Amino acid sequence: MYHIQRYIEICDDKGNITKLEPFKDGSHIIYINGEFEDISTDIGKIVHDLKCVNPDEMLCDELRKPALYLKQTEGGFKEVEAIYKDNVQRIIDESKDKWFEQGREEGKKAGILEIVRNLLKLGLSFDKIAEATKLELEEIEAMALTMA
């Protein structure tokens, strides 16, 4: 078990750390090594239970009782199903928005690049194309080189 304390680094004018002050935000972080399985200790029992697929094999009542309910009763199945559906739907919605936005950006960029190609073919100056498309002059020059 690892107890984590956050600190504020107090530095001198050269940036060297001269002192560590505890960061008094009220949080206390504990990391537990998931490989620790000494079931003669309370922590070992909890680690064991968190790895159990079958609630009947759990050692701590505080974890076994809710696990039995969620995994082995109709009411528990419905709760888990609702949570699962809500989370899956949320992930789909968030991803969909991101994908649509990414697609819009890629489509917009592809459209601008096609316009630049057409303007280059018409012989318009790099400066005028940059002004019209809001692209950097260097981008247009690079595109002209790839077309040559």
LOGU-658436 format. One line per field, with one value per residue (C-alpha): residue in three letters; residue number from 0; x, y, z. Coordinates in Angstrom, 2 decimals. Example, Ala and Ser with C-alpha at 12.3 -4.5 7.8 and 13.67 -1.06 7.14 Angstrom:
code ALA  SER
pos 0  1
X 12.30  13.67
Y -4.50  -1.06
Z 7.80  7.14
# end
This chain:
code MET  TYR  HIS  ILE  GLN  ARG  TYR  ILE  GLU  ILE  CYS  ASP  ASP  LYS  GLY  ASN  ILE  THR  LYS  LEU  GLU  PRO  PHE  LYS  ASP  GLY  SER  HIS  ILE  ILE  TYR  ILE  ASN  GLY  GLU  PHE  GLU  ASP  ILE  SER  THR  ASP  ILE  GLY  LYS  ILE  VAL  HIS  ASP  LEU  LYS  CYS  VAL  ASN  PRO  ASP  GLU  MET  LEU  CYS  ASP  GLU  LEU  ARG  LYS  PRO  ALA  LEU  TYR  LEU  LYS  GLN  THR  GLU  GLY  GLY  PHE  LYS  GLU  VAL  GLU  ALA  ILE  TYR  LYS  ASP  ASN  VAL  GLN  ARG  ILE  ILE  ASP  GLU  SER  LYS  ASP  LYS  TRP  PHE  GLU  GLN  GLY  ARG  GLU  GLU  GLY  LYS  LYS  ALA  GLY  ILE  LEU  GLU  ILE  VAL  ARG  ASN  LEU  LEU  LYS  LEU  GLY  LEU  SER  PHE  ASP  LYS  ILE  ALA  GLU  ALA  THR  LYS  LEU  GLU  LEU  GLU  GLU  ILE  GLU  ALA  MET  ALA  LEU  THR  MET  ALA
pos 0  1  2  3  4  5  6  7  8  9  10  11  12  13  14  15  16  17  18  19  20  21  22  23  24  25  26  27  28  29  30  31  32  33  34  35  36  37  38  39  40  41  42  43  44  45  46  47  48  49  50  51  52  53  54  55  56  57  58  59  60  61  62  63  64  65  66  67  68  69  70  71  72  73  74  75  76  77  78  79  80  81  82  83  84  85  86  87  88  89  90  91  92  93  94  95  96  97  98  99  100  101  102  103  104  105  106  107  108  109  110  111  112  113  114  115  116  117  118  119  120  121  122  123  124  125  126  127  128  129  130  131  132  133  134  135  136  137  138  139  140  141  142  143  144  145  146  147
X 0.00  1.43  0.31  0.66  1.09  1.23  3.69  4.30  7.88  9.33  12.14  14.88  15.39  17.44  14.66  16.28  13.88  14.65  11.65  8.61  5.36  2.44  -0.39  -3.24  -6.21  -7.64  -7.07  -5.36  -4.35  -3.62  -2.41  -2.77  -0.63  -3.09  -0.64  -0.89  -3.08  -2.28  -5.83  -4.76  -4.93  -7.91  -6.19  -5.37  -9.03  -10.18  -7.66  -8.83  -12.50  -11.94  -10.53  -13.38  -15.78  -18.03  -19.42  -19.78  -15.97  -15.66  -14.42  -15.71  -19.44  -19.28  -18.30  -20.00  -23.55  -23.83  -22.03  -24.47  -27.40  -26.04  -24.93  -27.52  -30.89  -33.27  -33.29  -29.49  -29.40  -31.75  -29.63  -26.42  -28.13  -29.39  -25.95  -24.33  -26.83  -26.47  -22.68  -22.56  -25.02  -23.00  -19.78  -21.49  -22.91  -19.58  -17.69  -20.28  -20.01  -16.22  -16.29  -18.75  -16.65  -13.50  -15.26  -16.46  -12.94  -11.43  -14.11  -13.58  -9.83  -10.28  -12.60  -10.11  -7.29  -9.40  -10.11  -6.39  -5.55  -8.13  -6.89  -3.31  -4.39  -6.03  -2.71  -3.80  -0.87  0.13  -0.58  -4.15  -4.82  -3.49  -5.71  -8.79  -8.30  -6.69  -3.91  -0.25  1.76  4.16  1.28  0.25  3.82  4.19  0.96  2.17  5.35  3.39  1.31  4.34
Y 0.00  3.37  6.60  9.58  13.12  16.04  18.86  22.40  22.98  26.19  27.37  29.97  32.67  30.19  27.62  25.21  23.47  24.63  23.31  21.09  22.27  19.83  20.71  21.02  20.26  17.62  14.75  11.55  9.16  5.49  3.13  -0.57  -3.09  -5.35  -8.25  -8.32  -11.29  -12.14  -12.93  -12.96  -9.13  -6.87  -5.30  -8.76  -9.75  -6.63  -7.20  -10.83  -9.80  -7.17  -9.90  -12.36  -13.11  -15.20  -13.25  -16.52  -16.65  -13.15  -12.79  -9.31  -8.97  -5.26  -6.27  -9.67  -8.52  -5.83  -8.07  -10.91  -8.51  -7.02  -10.32  -12.80  -11.05  -9.77  -6.31  -6.26  -7.36  -4.51  -1.95  -3.14  -3.21  0.37  1.59  -0.25  1.12  4.68  4.51  2.88  5.45  8.31  6.96  6.57  10.10  11.63  9.70  10.45  14.19  13.97  11.89  14.23  17.25  15.53  14.62  18.19  19.52  16.99  17.75  21.49  21.06  18.83  21.42  24.25  22.14  21.44  25.16  25.92  23.36  24.89  28.45  27.35  25.77  29.07  30.81  32.97  34.29  32.62  35.87  36.09  32.41  32.89  35.93  34.11  30.87  32.22  29.65  30.44  31.34  28.47  25.95  27.17  27.12  23.52  22.51  24.12  22.05  18.81  19.66  20.32
Z 0.00  -1.02  0.67  -1.66  -0.42  -2.82  -2.22  -3.42  -4.51  -3.06  -5.34  -5.05  -7.70  -9.80  -9.89  -7.43  -5.05  -1.52  0.36  -0.03  1.54  1.88  -0.50  1.97  -0.26  2.08  -0.34  0.66  -2.09  -1.46  -4.17  -3.52  -5.37  -7.20  -6.99  -3.17  -2.30  1.30  2.41  6.04  5.81  5.14  2.11  0.73  1.07  -0.78  -3.60  -3.82  -3.95  -6.64  -8.88  -8.23  -11.05  -8.81  -5.83  -3.89  -3.70  -2.21  1.35  2.36  3.04  2.08  -1.47  -1.74  -0.89  -3.59  -6.10  -5.44  -5.89  -9.12  -10.64  -9.43  -9.11  -11.72  -10.12  -10.16  -13.80  -14.71  -12.82  -14.48  -17.87  -17.40  -16.34  -19.25  -21.78  -20.44  -20.57  -23.99  -25.36  -23.83  -25.38  -28.75  -28.58  -27.56  -30.23  -32.90  -32.28  -32.40  -35.60  -37.30  -36.36  -37.57  -40.83  -41.29  -40.75  -43.16  -45.75  -45.36  -45.77  -48.83  -50.38  -49.81  -51.29  -54.39  -54.78  -54.44  -57.14  -59.46  -58.82  -59.45  -62.75  -63.70  -63.08  -60.12  -58.08  -54.84  -52.96  -54.30  -53.53  -49.98  -49.53  -50.83  -48.88  -45.69  -46.13  -45.54  -48.61  -47.87  -48.00  -51.43  -52.72  -51.46  -53.22  -56.44  -56.26  -55.86  -58.92  -61.14
# end
